[in-house]
Amino acid sequence: MSQPKKFQPSNVLLVEVPPQFIALCEASGASPQAALRGMAAMVCGLQYDEDNQLVPMDGATA
């Protein structure tokens, strides 16, 4: 069984987030990085598949 590909950022962006965002991430068990990547993907009509690759969302027209 092959190892899943690790996420390799193509760009680095520093984003200031409020402490409430960090608290919500901690409460949900998600890292702030993963939460922001997921939100950015959704805005672009993308989602991460089981191999951690970005793919179009079902029915997305972005």
C-alpha positions in Angstrom: 0.0 0.0 0.0 1.5 3.3 -1.0 1.8 6.3 1.3 -0.6 9.2 0.7 1.1 12.2 -0.9 1.9 14.9 1.6 0.4 18.4 1.0 3.1 20.5 -0.6 2.2 24.2 -0.5 2.9 26.1 -3.7 2.6 29.5 -2.0 3.0 30.7 1.5 0.7 33.3 2.9 0.8 34.8 6.4 -2.7 35.4 7.7 -3.7 37.1 10.9 -6.7 35.3 12.5 -8.6 36.2 15.6 -8.1 34.0 18.7 -11.7 32.8 18.4 -10.8 31.1 15.1 -8.0 29.2 16.8 -10.3 28.2 19.7 -12.9 26.9 17.3 -10.3 24.9 15.4 -9.0 23.4 18.6 -12.5 22.6 19.7 -13.3 20.8 16.5 -10.0 19.0 16.3 -8.9 20.7 13.0 -5.7 22.6 12.6 -6.1 26.2 11.6 -4.0 25.5 8.4 -6.3 22.7 7.4 -9.4 24.8 8.1 -8.1 27.7 6.0 -7.1 25.4 3.1 -10.5 23.8 3.1 -12.3 27.2 3.1 -10.1 28.5 0.3 -10.7 25.3 -1.7 -14.5 25.6 -1.2 -14.5 29.2 -2.4 -12.7 28.0 -5.6 -15.2 25.2 -6.1 -12.6 22.5 -5.2 -12.3 19.9 -2.5 -9.6 17.5 -1.3 -10.1 13.8 -2.3 -9.0 10.8 -0.3 -5.4 11.2 -1.7 -5.3 14.8 -0.5 -5.4 16.1 -4.1 -7.6 19.1 -5.1 -10.4 18.1 -7.4 -13.6 19.9 -8.6 -16.6 19.7 -6.2 -19.5 17.6 -7.6 -21.7 20.1 -9.5 -19.2 22.9 -9.1 -19.2 25.5 -11.9 -16.3 27.6 -10.6 
